[in-house]
């Protein structure tokens, strides 16, 4: 299954609320958990692919994921012009 990686995440036995913080301190707590996660990249790519708007995924906040998507879109558009 495509989401089998989820069973390897450091977050799997933690309360989901930790990854849906309402402030910057909560984002930092979630990032620290994600920092050592063996499936951090898979998690981030999952959130990017599914355009998940809320929470910390793969160590990235909502704002950071929007920036990543914007950079990827710009890179793809510029490669079409080459």
N, CA, C and O atoms as CSV, one atom per row, in Angstrom:
chain,resi,resn,atom,element,x,y,z
A,1,UNK,N,N,0.838,-1.190,0.000
A,1,UNK,CA,C,0.000,0.000,0.000
A,1,UNK,C,C,0.883,1.254,0.000
A,1,UNK,O,O,1.977,1.244,0.564
A,2,UNK,N,N,0.421,2.301,-0.614
A,2,UNK,CA,C,1.217,3.509,-0.803
A,2,UNK,C,C,1.550,4.220,0.507
A,2,UNK,O,O,2.538,4.952,0.568
A,3,UNK,N,N,0.763,4.027,1.539
A,3,UNK,CA,C,1.015,4.720,2.797
A,3,UNK,C,C,1.580,3.799,3.880
A,3,UNK,O,O,1.465,4.100,5.068
A,4,UNK,N,N,2.183,2.689,3.483
A,4,UNK,CA,C,2.802,1.789,4.456
A,4,UNK,C,C,3.869,2.486,5.283
A,4,UNK,O,O,4.119,2.105,6.427
A,5,UNK,N,N,4.498,3.504,4.711
A,5,UNK,CA,C,5.528,4.247,5.421
A,5,UNK,C,C,5.008,4.845,6.717
A,5,UNK,O,O,5.785,5.080,7.643
A,6,UNK,N,N,3.714,5.093,6.797
A,6,UNK,CA,C,3.138,5.714,7.994
A,6,UNK,C,C,3.375,4.883,9.251
A,6,UNK,O,O,3.485,5.429,10.349
A,7,UNK,N,N,3.453,3.577,9.090
A,7,UNK,CA,C,3.688,2.703,10.242
A,7,UNK,C,C,5.106,2.830,10.789
A,7,UNK,O,O,5.387,2.364,11.894
A,8,UNK,N,N,5.994,3.451,10.033
A,8,UNK,CA,C,7.382,3.636,10.458
A,8,UNK,C,C,7.621,5.016,11.075
A,8,UNK,O,O,8.708,5.285,11.585
A,9,UNK,N,N,6.632,5.874,11.032
A,9,UNK,CA,C,6.796,7.246,11.519
A,9,UNK,C,C,6.936,7.328,13.024
A,9,UNK,O,O,6.332,6.549,13.762
A,10,UNK,N,N,7.738,8.276,13.471
A,10,UNK,CA,C,7.903,8.508,14.908
A,10,UNK,C,C,6.604,9.000,15.528
A,10,UNK,O,O,6.431,8.921,16.744
A,11,UNK,N,N,5.707,9.497,14.725
A,11,UNK,CA,C,4.459,10.067,15.215
A,11,UNK,C,C,3.355,9.034,15.424
A,11,UNK,O,O,2.314,9.352,15.999
A,12,UNK,N,N,3.569,7.812,14.969
A,12,UNK,CA,C,2.454,6.860,14.916
A,12,UNK,C,C,1.798,6.588,16.266
A,12,UNK,O,O,0.612,6.258,16.308
A,13,UNK,N,N,2.523,6.714,17.356
A,13,UNK,CA,C,1.941,6.462,18.675
A,13,UNK,C,C,1.760,7.737,19.494
A,13,UNK,O,O,1.504,7.682,20.697
A,14,UNK,N,N,1.894,8.871,18.840
A,14,UNK,CA,C,1.749,10.158,19.518
A,14,UNK,C,C,0.395,10.772,19.189
A,14,UNK,O,O,-0.205,10.449,18.164
A,15,UNK,N,N,-0.085,11.657,20.060
A,15,UNK,CA,C,-1.381,12.311,19.790
A,15,UNK,C,C,-1.307,13.181,18.527
A,15,UNK,O,O,-0.399,14.001,18.397
A,16,UNK,N,N,-2.238,13.011,17.613
A,16,UNK,CA,C,-2.243,13.817,16.388
A,16,UNK,C,C,-2.223,15.323,16.657
A,16,UNK,O,O,-1.697,16.088,15.849
A,17,UNK,N,N,-2.784,15.748,17.771
A,17,UNK,CA,C,-2.839,17.174,18.085
A,17,UNK,C,C,-1.444,17.800,18.135
A,17,UNK,O,O,-1.301,18.999,17.896
A,18,UNK,N,N,-0.427,17.013,18.441
A,18,UNK,CA,C,0.943,17.530,18.452
A,18,UNK,C,C,1.361,18.067,17.090
A,18,UNK,O,O,2.192,18.971,17.005
A,19,UNK,N,N,0.795,17.520,16.040
A,19,UNK,CA,C,1.184,17.877,14.681
A,19,UNK,C,C,0.217,18.851,14.018
A,19,UNK,O,O,0.342,19.165,12.834
A,20,UNK,N,N,-0.741,19.320,14.796
A,20,UNK,CA,C,-1.691,20.327,14.326
A,20,UNK,C,C,-1.741,21.452,15.354
A,20,UNK,O,O,-2.793,21.740,15.925
A,21,UNK,N,N,-0.577,22.089,15.585
A,21,UNK,CA,C,-0.468,23.108,16.633
A,21,UNK,C,C,-1.142,24.417,16.240
A,21,UNK,O,O,-1.393,24.692,15.067
A,22,UNK,N,N,-1.422,25.208,17.265
A,22,UNK,CA,C,-2.058,26.501,17.018
A,22,UNK,C,C,-1.068,27.647,17.173
A,22,UNK,O,O,-1.443,28.811,17.028
A,23,UNK,N,N,0.198,27.332,17.466
A,23,UNK,CA,C,1.189,28.390,17.632
A,23,UNK,C,C,2.566,27.930,17.171
A,23,UNK,O,O,2.772,26.753,16.873
A,24,UNK,N,N,3.500,28.866,17.115
A,24,UNK,CA,C,4.851,28.570,16.668
A,24,UNK,C,C,5.603,27.615,17.566
A,24,UNK,O,O,6.433,26.839,17.093
A,25,UNK,N,N,5.322,27.662,18.868
A,25,UNK,CA,C,5.979,26.744,19.802
A,25,UNK,C,C,5.580,25.308,19.475
A,25,UNK,O,O,6.418,24.406,19.478
A,26,UNK,N,N,4.323,25.108,19.201
A,26,UNK,CA,C,3.834,23.777,18.838
A,26,UNK,C,C,4.459,23.278,17.548
A,26,UNK,O,O,4.750,22.090,17.414
A,27,UNK,N,N,4.668,24.186,16.595
A,27,UNK,CA,C,5.315,23.816,15.337
A,27,UNK,C,C,6.739,23.343,15.621
A,27,UNK,O,O,7.192,22.353,15.045
A,28,UNK,N,N,7.437,24.040,16.498
A,28,UNK,CA,C,8.808,23.644,16.844
A,28,UNK,C,C,8.856,22.277,17.512
A,28,UNK,O,O,9.763,21.488,17.246
A,29,UNK,N,N,7.889,21.991,18.374
A,29,UNK,CA,C,7.823,20.679,19.029
A,29,UNK,C,C,7.635,19.593,17.976
A,29,UNK,O,O,8.328,18.576,18.005
A,30,UNK,N,N,6.714,19.798,17.056
A,30,UNK,CA,C,6.464,18.817,15.997
A,30,UNK,C,C,7.697,18.639,15.124
A,30,UNK,O,O,8.053,17.514,14.774
A,31,UNK,N,N,8.348,19.734,14.772
A,31,UNK,CA,C,9.556,19.653,13.942
A,31,UNK,C,C,10.643,18.819,14.600
A,31,UNK,O,O,11.336,18.056,13.927
A,32,UNK,N,N,10.793,18.958,15.904
A,32,UNK,CA,C,11.817,18.188,16.626
A,32,UNK,C,C,11.523,16.693,16.541
A,32,UNK,O,O,12.445,15.886,16.423
A,33,UNK,N,N,10.270,16.327,16.600
A,33,UNK,CA,C,9.891,14.916,16.465
A,33,UNK,C,C,10.189,14.447,15.046
A,33,UNK,O,O,10.744,13.367,14.842
A,34,UNK,N,N,9.821,15.256,14.082
A,34,UNK,CA,C,10.031,14.909,12.673
A,34,UNK,C,C,11.508,14.841,12.297
A,34,UNK,O,O,11.889,14.073,11.414
A,35,UNK,N,N,12.329,15.630,12.952
A,35,UNK,CA,C,13.738,15.739,12.583
A,35,UNK,C,C,14.445,14.393,12.566
A,35,UNK,O,O,15.334,14.170,11.744
A,36,UNK,N,N,14.064,13.503,13.456
A,36,UNK,CA,C,14.727,12.201,13.557
A,36,UNK,C,C,13.886,11.064,12.984
A,36,UNK,O,O,14.193,9.892,13.205
A,37,UNK,N,N,12.851,11.397,12.265
A,37,UNK,CA,C,11.939,10.382,11.738
A,37,UNK,C,C,12.517,9.728,10.479
A,37,UNK,O,O,12.998,10.421,9.583
A,38,UNK,N,N,12.469,8.400,10.414
A,38,UNK,CA,C,13.015,7.702,9.249
A,38,UNK,C,C,12.193,7.878,7.968
A,38,UNK,O,O,12.684,7.586,6.877
A,39,UNK,N,N,10.956,8.348,8.089
A,39,UNK,CA,C,10.109,8.516,6.902
A,39,UNK,C,C,9.714,9.978,6.695
A,39,UNK,O,O,8.655,10.274,6.141
A,40,UNK,N,N,10.564,10.872,7.141
A,40,UNK,CA,C,10.305,12.306,7.034
A,40,UNK,C,C,10.034,12.734,5.591
A,40,UNK,O,O,9.082,13.469,5.329
A,41,UNK,N,N,10.866,12.277,4.662
A,41,UNK,CA,C,10.693,12.682,3.262
A,41,UNK,C,C,9.413,12.125,2.655
A,41,UNK,O,O,8.722,12.822,1.913
A,42,UNK,N,N,9.095,10.879,2.965
A,42,UNK,CA,C,7.860,10.284,2.454
A,42,UNK,C,C,6.649,11.057,2.975
A,42,UNK,O,O,5.689,11.296,2.242
A,43,UNK,N,N,6.708,11.436,4.230
A,43,UNK,CA,C,5.627,12.192,4.856
A,43,UNK,C,C,5.456,13.550,4.183
A,43,UNK,O,O,4.339,13.954,3.859
A,44,UNK,N,N,6.553,14.241,3.977
A,44,UNK,CA,C,6.489,15.550,3.324
A,44,UNK,C,C,5.934,15.422,1.910
A,44,UNK,O,O,5.065,16.198,1.514
A,45,UNK,N,N,6.424,14.460,1.154
A,45,UNK,CA,C,5.936,14.282,-0.218
A,45,UNK,C,C,4.456,13.919,-0.240
A,45,UNK,O,O,3.728,14.353,-1.132
A,46,UNK,N,N,4.007,13.135,0.720
A,46,UNK,CA,C,2.590,12.780,0.826
A,46,UNK,C,C,1.756,14.055,1.004
A,46,UNK,O,O,0.752,14.249,0.320
A,47,UNK,N,N,2.181,14.912,1.923
A,47,UNK,CA,C,1.438,16.146,2.190
A,47,UNK,C,C,1.453,17.072,0.973
A,47,UNK,O,O,0.447,17.713,0.666
A,48,UNK,N,N,2.582,17.142,0.289
A,48,UNK,CA,C,2.666,17.986,-0.900
A,48,UNK,C,C,1.777,17.445,-2.018
A,48,UNK,O,O,1.043,18.199,-2.656
A,49,UNK,N,N,1.847,16.153,-2.246
A,49,UNK,CA,C,1.069,15.533,-3.319
A,49,UNK,C,C,-0.431,15.701,-3.090
A,49,UNK,O,O,-1.186,15.973,-4.024
A,50,UNK,N,N,-0.855,15.534,-1.830
A,50,UNK,CA,C,-2.276,15.606,-1.496
A,50,UNK,C,C,-2.725,17.014,-1.117
A,50,UNK,O,O,-3.874,17.229,-0.733
A,51,UNK,N,N,-1.803,17.969,-1.232
A,51,UNK,CA,C,-2.108,19.381,-0.941
A,51,UNK,C,C,-2.760,19.542,0.437
A,51,UNK,O,O,-3.765,20.238,0.581
A,52,UNK,N,N,-2.176,18.893,1.439
A,52,UNK,CA,C,-2.696,18.988,2.802
A,52,UNK,C,C,-2.353,20.368,3.347
A,52,UNK,O,O,-1.186,20.757,3.398
A,53,UNK,N,N,-3.374,21.092,3.749
A,53,UNK,CA,C,-3.212,22.486,4.152
A,53,UNK,C,C,-2.848,22.689,5.613
A,53,UNK,O,O,-2.286,23.728,5.961
A,54,UNK,N,N,-3.150,21.737,6.473
A,54,UNK,CA,C,-2.989,21.960,7.909
A,54,UNK,C,C,-1.974,21.017,8.525
A,54,UNK,O,O,-1.774,19.895,8.061
A,55,UNK,N,N,-1.342,21.497,9.575
A,55,UNK,CA,C,-0.445,20.659,10.358
A,55,UNK,C,C,0.994,20.652,9.880
A,55,UNK,O,O,1.351,21.267,8.875
A,56,UNK,N,N,1.803,19.932,10.640
A,56,UNK,CA,C,3.215,19.755,10.319
A,56,UNK,C,C,3.362,18.361,9.728
A,56,UNK,O,O,2.996,17.371,10.362
A,57,UNK,N,N,3.888,18.285,8.536
A,57,UNK,CA,C,4.099,17.020,7.827
A,57,UNK,C,C,5.536,16.991,7.342
A,57,UNK,O,O,5.989,17.926,6.682
A,58,UNK,N,N,6.245,15.941,7.660
A,58,UNK,CA,C,7.632,15.836,7.221
A,58,UNK,C,C,8.495,16.975,7.731
A,58,UNK,O,O,9.482,17.350,7.099
A,59,UNK,N,N,8.118,17.523,8.876
A,59,UNK,CA,C,8.878,18.621,9.465
A,59,UNK,C,C,8.593,19.980,8.876
A,59,UNK,O,O,9.255,20.954,9.235
A,60,UNK,N,N,7.620,20.077,7.978
A,60,UNK,CA,C,7.312,21.350,7.323
A,60,UNK,C,C,5.924,21.855,7.720
A,60,UNK,O,O,4.950,21.102,7.739
A,61,UNK,N,N,5.862,23.132,8.031
A,61,UNK,CA,C,4.588,23.768,8.364
A,61,UNK,C,C,3.789,24.029,7.083
A,61,UNK,O,O,4.264,23.799,5.971
A,62,UNK,N,N,2.576,24.510,7.276
A,62,UNK,CA,C,1.734,24.833,6.119
A,62,UNK,C,C,2.431,25.845,5.217
A,62,UNK,O,O,2.471,25.676,3.999
A,63,UNK,N,N,2.972,26.882,5.813
A,63,UNK,CA,C,3.638,27.944,5.052
A,63,UNK,C,C,4.840,27.398,4.296
A,63,UNK,O,O,5.054,27.736,3.132
A,64,UNK,N,N,5.617,26.559,4.956
A,64,UNK,CA,C,6.799,25.986,4.299
A,64,UNK,C,C,6.408,25.095,3.124
A,64,UNK,O,O,7.076,25.095,2.090
A,65,UNK,N,N,5.335,24.344,3.285
A,65,UNK,CA,C,4.879,23.493,2.176
A,65,UNK,C,C,4.383,24.327,1.004
A,65,UNK,O,O,4.607,23.962,-0.150
A,66,UNK,N,N,3.719,25.432,1.278
A,66,UNK,CA,C,3.289,26.322,0.186
A,66,UNK,C,C,4.496,26.865,-0.563
A,66,UNK,O,O,4.474,26.961,-1.790
A,67,UNK,N,N,5.553,27.221,0.167
A,67,UNK,CA,C,6.778,27.716,-0.479
A,67,UNK,C,C,7.416,26.637,-1.349
A,67,UNK,O,O,7.857,26.914,-2.465
A,68,UNK,N,N,7.462,25.424,-0.843
A,68,UNK,CA,C,8.043,24.316,-1.611
A,68,UNK,C,C,7.262,24.122,-2.901
A,68,UNK,O,O,7.851,23.996,-3.974
A,69,UNK,N,N,5.944,24.096,-2.801
A,69,UNK,CA,C,5.113,23.910,-3.995
A,69,UNK,C,C,5.303,25.051,-4.981
A,69,UNK,O,O,5.356,24.824,-6.189
A,70,UNK,N,N,5.405,26.277,-4.478
A,70,UNK,CA,C,5.610,27.437,-5.346
A,70,UNK,C,C,6.948,27.326,-6.073
A,70,UNK,O,O,7.022,27.559,-7.280
A,71,UNK,N,N,8.010,26.970,-5.340
A,71,UNK,CA,C,9.329,26.820,-5.979
A,71,UNK,C,C,9.309,25.722,-7.030
A,71,UNK,O,O,9.897,25.870,-8.101
A,72,UNK,N,N,8.635,24.626,-6.726
A,72,UNK,CA,C,8.556,23.531,-7.709
A,72,UNK,C,C,7.792,23.961,-8.949
A,72,UNK,O,O,8.175,23.625,-10.069
A,73,UNK,N,N,6.707,24.707,-8.749
A,73,UNK,CA,C,5.905,25.165,-9.887
A,73,UNK,C,C,6.729,26.104,-10.767
A,73,UNK,O,O,6.709,25.988,-11.993
A,74,UNK,N,N,7.450,27.031,-10.142
A,74,UNK,CA,C,8.291,27.977,-10.893
A,74,UNK,C,C,9.384,27.231,-11.646
A,74,UNK,O,O,9.660,27.533,-12.807
A,75,UNK,N,N,10.003,26.259,-10.988
A,75,UNK,CA,C,11.061,25.473,-11.648
A,75,UNK,C,C,10.495,24.710,-12.843
A,75,UNK,O,O,11.127,24.649,-13.898
A,76,UNK,N,N,9.305,24.130,-12.681
A,76,UNK,CA,C,8.704,23.380,-13.777
A,76,UNK,C,C,8.358,24.306,-14.946
A,76,UNK,O,O,8.555,23.952,-16.108
A,77,UNK,N,N,7.842,25.492,-14.626
A,77,UNK,CA,C,7.481,26.448,-15.675
A,77,UNK,C,C,8.721,26.934,-16.414
A,77,UNK,O,O,8.704,27.083,-17.636
A,78,UNK,N,N,9.797,27.179,-15.670
A,78,UNK,CA,C,11.025,27.662,-16.334
A,78,UNK,C,C,11.667,26.574,-17.173
A,78,UNK,O,O,12.306,26.870,-18.183
A,79,UNK,N,N,11.508,25.314,-16.772
A,79,UNK,CA,C,12.081,24.226,-17.579
A,79,UNK,C,C,11.323,24.058,-18.893
A,79,UNK,O,O,11.883,23.573,-19.876
A,80,UNK,N,N,10.056,24.456,-18.913
A,80,UNK,CA,C,9.287,24.398,-20.149
A,80,UNK,C,C,9.759,25.453,-21.142
A,80,UNK,O,O,9.619,25.291,-22.354
A,81,UNK,N,N,10.316,26.530,-20.613
A,81,UNK,CA,C,10.792,27.626,-21.465
A,81,UNK,C,C,12.172,27.351,-22.048
A,81,UNK,O,O,12.567,27.980,-23.030
A,82,UNK,N,N,12.896,26.430,-21.462
A,82,UNK,CA,C,14.261,26.105,-21.945
A,82,UNK,C,C,14.258,25.309,-23.219
A,82,UNK,O,O,15.321,24.968,-23.736
